Amino acid sequence: MSSERQILEQWAAQNPGLFRGLQRAISGAEGTLRGGRPGYDVMFGGGRFTDFSRHPDRVIRSQSGVASAAAGAYQFMPGTWSGVQQRLGLNDFSPQSQDIGMLKKVRDRLMPLGGLAAITKAGQLTPEIQNALAPEWASFPTLSGRSFYGQPVKKSDQIQKYFNEGMASSAPLLQSTPQASQRVEKGNSFGRGLIQTVIDSMKYLPMTTGIPSLLDTPPLDSSSFLKAYQMFFDPEEFS
């Protein structure tokens, strides 16, 4: 894992409200909110994709004739995502990877203002911070209130409203992949089975002067323990 990625993840963990605010502010401005949460599967134009193993890299043409391959909650362009992926060592386009990629781009754009510390200090997305992010996200206004690229733009107050709503929410922070969620659930299932096995085995434990004796205790299922361990600590999933 790159040192920069560690810095980003540490900031998100230490500033959960600010991080949720950024998630909602940027996805809201970019029009990818779905059900009040970032739409990690949204492509330019509102279409959806299902394969999170990579950036879709599909050019979509809107009814107005605008063409773009932007995708994800934060509308990454393929070239932008490729650079982010290489710098942070990300191996997919999962929600978690998108979240970390978003933080990197925010940090990069805010370096003249002090990086992510500018948001930590302000506790909000000030007009100056929004202006610094405008070259990255066309929906963010410059200090003049216009888009950096001459495209449709959100008002500064609306972006701050999104930010405040995100800070007040209790949504998960770094989103996990569906595969990781399934693996954890399987691990939980095995874990619950192991706990029940221990409880059931307690009735076989003879008591000697008030201390349980392990002699003649039926052995626990070591294969189940190994499966549970692997579910939680699979090196391919968590490296």
Contacts in CASP RR format, 6 or more apart in sequence:
PFRMAT RR
TARGET T0000
AUTHOR 0000-0000-0000
METHOD contacts of the structure
MODEL  1
MSSERQILEQWAAQNPGLFRGLQRAISGAEGTLRGGRPGYDVMFGGGRFT
DFSRHPDRVIRSQSGVASAAAGAYQFMPGTWSGVQQRLGLNDFSPQSQDI
GMLKKVRDRLMPLGGLAAITKAGQLTPEIQNALAPEWASFPTLSGRSFYG
QPVKKSDQIQKYFNEGMASSAPLLQSTPQASQRVEKGNSFGRGLIQTVID
SMKYLPMTTGIPSLLDTPPLDSSSFLKAYQMFFDPEEFS
1 89 0 8 1.000
2 87 0 8 1.000
2 88 0 8 1.000
2 89 0 8 1.000
4 87 0 8 1.000
4 88 0 8 1.000
4 104 0 8 1.000
5 88 0 8 1.000
5 89 0 8 1.000
5 100 0 8 1.000
8 88 0 8 1.000
8 100 0 8 1.000
8 101 0 8 1.000
8 103 0 8 1.000
8 104 0 8 1.000
8 107 0 8 1.000
8 116 0 8 1.000
9 100 0 8 1.000
9 174 0 8 1.000
11 19 0 8 1.000
11 103 0 8 1.000
11 116 0 8 1.000
11 120 0 8 1.000
12 19 0 8 1.000
12 99 0 8 1.000
12 100 0 8 1.000
12 103 0 8 1.000
12 173 0 8 1.000
12 174 0 8 1.000
13 173 0 8 1.000
15 116 0 8 1.000
15 119 0 8 1.000
15 120 0 8 1.000
16 173 0 8 1.000
17 166 0 8 1.000
17 167 0 8 1.000
18 119 0 8 1.000
18 120 0 8 1.000
18 123 0 8 1.000
18 167 0 8 1.000
19 103 0 8 1.000
19 173 0 8 1.000
20 166 0 8 1.000
20 167 0 8 1.000
20 169 0 8 1.000
20 171 0 8 1.000
20 173 0 8 1.000
21 162 0 8 1.000
21 163 0 8 1.000
21 164 0 8 1.000
21 165 0 8 1.000
21 166 0 8 1.000
21 167 0 8 1.000
22 102 0 8 1.000
22 103 0 8 1.000
22 106 0 8 1.000
22 119 0 8 1.000
22 163 0 8 1.000
23 38 0 8 1.000
23 73 0 8 1.000
23 99 0 8 1.000
23 102 0 8 1.000
23 166 0 8 1.000
23 171 0 8 1.000
24 33 0 8 1.000
24 36 0 8 1.000
24 38 0 8 1.000
24 162 0 8 1.000
24 163 0 8 1.000
24 165 0 8 1.000
24 166 0 8 1.000
24 169 0 8 1.000
25 125 0 8 1.000
25 159 0 8 1.000
25 160 0 8 1.000
25 162 0 8 1.000
25 163 0 8 1.000
25 166 0 8 1.000
26 73 0 8 1.000
26 74 0 8 1.000
26 102 0 8 1.000
26 106 0 8 1.000
26 133 0 8 1.000
26 137 0 8 1.000
27 33 0 8 1.000
27 37 0 8 1.000
27 38 0 8 1.000
27 39 0 8 1.000
27 73 0 8 1.000
27 74 0 8 1.000
28 154 0 8 1.000
28 162 0 8 1.000
29 137 0 8 1.000
29 139 0 8 1.000
29 140 0 8 1.000
29 154 0 8 1.000
29 158 0 8 1.000
29 159 0 8 1.000
29 162 0 8 1.000
30 73 0 8 1.000
30 74 0 8 1.000
30 75 0 8 1.000
30 137 0 8 1.000
30 139 0 8 1.000
31 42 0 8 1.000
31 139 0 8 1.000
32 38 0 8 1.000
32 39 0 8 1.000
32 42 0 8 1.000
32 46 0 8 1.000
32 72 0 8 1.000
32 73 0 8 1.000
32 74 0 8 1.000
32 75 0 8 1.000
33 39 0 8 1.000
34 42 0 8 1.000
37 171 0 8 1.000
38 73 0 8 1.000
38 74 0 8 1.000
38 95 0 8 1.000
38 98 0 8 1.000
39 72 0 8 1.000
39 73 0 8 1.000
40 52 0 8 1.000
40 72 0 8 1.000
40 73 0 8 1.000
40 94 0 8 1.000
40 95 0 8 1.000
40 98 0 8 1.000
40 175 0 8 1.000
41 48 0 8 1.000
41 49 0 8 1.000
41 50 0 8 1.000
41 52 0 8 1.000
41 72 0 8 1.000
42 48 0 8 1.000
42 71 0 8 1.000
42 72 0 8 1.000
42 73 0 8 1.000
42 75 0 8 1.000
43 49 0 8 1.000
43 56 0 8 1.000
43 58 0 8 1.000
43 60 0 8 1.000
43 70 0 8 1.000
43 71 0 8 1.000
43 72 0 8 1.000
44 60 0 8 1.000
44 62 0 8 1.000
44 68 0 8 1.000
44 69 0 8 1.000
44 70 0 8 1.000
44 71 0 8 1.000
44 75 0 8 1.000
45 60 0 8 1.000
45 62 0 8 1.000
45 68 0 8 1.000
47 60 0 8 1.000
49 56 0 8 1.000
49 58 0 8 1.000
49 71 0 8 1.000
52 92 0 8 1.000
52 93 0 8 1.000
52 94 0 8 1.000
52 95 0 8 1.000
52 177 0 8 1.000
52 178 0 8 1.000
53 92 0 8 1.000
53 93 0 8 1.000
54 92 0 8 1.000
54 93 0 8 1.000
55 71 0 8 1.000
55 76 0 8 1.000
55 78 0 8 1.000
55 81 0 8 1.000
55 82 0 8 1.000
55 93 0 8 1.000
56 69 0 8 1.000
56 71 0 8 1.000
56 93 0 8 1.000
57 69 0 8 1.000
57 71 0 8 1.000
57 78 0 8 1.000
58 69 0 8 1.000
58 71 0 8 1.000
59 67 0 8 1.000
59 68 0 8 1.000
59 69 0 8 1.000
60 67 0 8 1.000
60 68 0 8 1.000
60 69 0 8 1.000
61 67 0 8 1.000
62 68 0 8 1.000
68 77 0 8 1.000
69 77 0 8 1.000
69 78 0 8 1.000
70 76 0 8 1.000
70 77 0 8 1.000
71 93 0 8 1.000
72 93 0 8 1.000
72 98 0 8 1.000
73 95 0 8 1.000
73 98 0 8 1.000
73 99 0 8 1.000
73 102 0 8 1.000
74 98 0 8 1.000
74 101 0 8 1.000
74 102 0 8 1.000
74 105 0 8 1.000
74 137 0 8 1.000
75 137 0 8 1.000
76 84 0 8 1.000
76 98 0 8 1.000
76 101 0 8 1.000
80 105 0 8 1.000
81 93 0 8 1.000
84 90 0 8 1.000
84 101 0 8 1.000
84 104 0 8 1.000
84 105 0 8 1.000
85 91 0 8 1.000
85 97 0 8 1.000
87 104 0 8 1.000
88 97 0 8 1.000
88 100 0 8 1.000
88 101 0 8 1.000
88 104 0 8 1.000
90 97 0 8 1.000
90 100 0 8 1.000
90 101 0 8 1.000
91 97 0 8 1.000
92 177 0 8 1.000
94 175 0 8 1.000
94 176 0 8 1.000
94 177 0 8 1.000
95 175 0 8 1.000
95 176 0 8 1.000
95 177 0 8 1.000
96 174 0 8 1.000
96 175 0 8 1.000
96 176 0 8 1.000
96 177 0 8 1.000
98 175 0 8 1.000
99 173 0 8 1.000
99 174 0 8 1.000
99 175 0 8 1.000
100 174 0 8 1.000
103 116 0 8 1.000
105 136 0 8 1.000
106 116 0 8 1.000
106 119 0 8 1.000
106 133 0 8 1.000
106 136 0 8 1.000
107 115 0 8 1.000
107 116 0 8 1.000
108 136 0 8 1.000
109 132 0 8 1.000
109 133 0 8 1.000
109 135 0 8 1.000
109 136 0 8 1.000
110 116 0 8 1.000
110 118 0 8 1.000
110 119 0 8 1.000
110 129 0 8 1.000
110 132 0 8 1.000
110 133 0 8 1.000
112 132 0 8 1.000
113 128 0 8 1.000
113 129 0 8 1.000
113 132 0 8 1.000
118 129 0 8 1.000
118 132 0 8 1.000
119 125 0 8 1.000
119 129 0 8 1.000
122 129 0 8 1.000
124 160 0 8 1.000
124 163 0 8 1.000
124 164 0 8 1.000
125 133 0 8 1.000
125 159 0 8 1.000
125 160 0 8 1.000
125 163 0 8 1.000
127 141 0 8 1.000
127 143 0 8 1.000
127 156 0 8 1.000
128 143 0 8 1.000
130 140 0 8 1.000
130 141 0 8 1.000
130 156 0 8 1.000
130 159 0 8 1.000
131 140 0 8 1.000
131 141 0 8 1.000
131 142 0 8 1.000
131 143 0 8 1.000
133 140 0 8 1.000
134 140 0 8 1.000
134 141 0 8 1.000
134 142 0 8 1.000
134 147 0 8 1.000
134 148 0 8 1.000
135 148 0 8 1.000
138 147 0 8 1.000
138 148 0 8 1.000
138 149 0 8 1.000
138 150 0 8 1.000
138 151 0 8 1.000
138 152 0 8 1.000
138 153 0 8 1.000
139 147 0 8 1.000
139 151 0 8 1.000
139 152 0 8 1.000
139 153 0 8 1.000
139 154 0 8 1.000
140 147 0 8 1.000
140 148 0 8 1.000
140 153 0 8 1.000
140 154 0 8 1.000
140 159 0 8 1.000
141 147 0 8 1.000
141 153 0 8 1.000
141 154 0 8 1.000
141 155 0 8 1.000
141 156 0 8 1.000
141 159 0 8 1.000
142 148 0 8 1.000
145 153 0 8 1.000
145 155 0 8 1.000
145 156 0 8 1.000
146 153 0 8 1.000
147 153 0 8 1.000
176 184 0 8 1.000
179 237 0 8 1.000
180 237 0 8 1.000
180 238 0 8 1.000
183 231 0 8 1.000
183 232 0 8 1.000
183 234 0 8 1.000
183 237 0 8 1.000
184 231 0 8 1.000
184 232 0 8 1.000
186 231 0 8 1.000
187 227 0 8 1.000
187 228 0 8 1.000
187 231 0 8 1.000
187 232 0 8 1.000
190 224 0 8 1.000
190 227 0 8 1.000
190 228 0 8 1.000
190 231 0 8 1.000
191 228 0 8 1.000
193 224 0 8 1.000
194 220 0 8 1.000
194 221 0 8 1.000
194 224 0 8 1.000
194 225 0 8 1.000
194 228 0 8 1.000
197 220 0 8 1.000
197 221 0 8 1.000
197 224 0 8 1.000
198 220 0 8 1.000
201 217 0 8 1.000
201 218 0 8 1.000
201 220 0 8 1.000
202 212 0 8 1.000
204 216 0 8 1.000
204 217 0 8 1.000
204 218 0 8 1.000
205 212 0 8 1.000
205 213 0 8 1.000
205 214 0 8 1.000
205 217 0 8 1.000
206 212 0 8 1.000
206 213 0 8 1.000
206 215 0 8 1.000
206 216 0 8 1.000
207 213 0 8 1.000
END
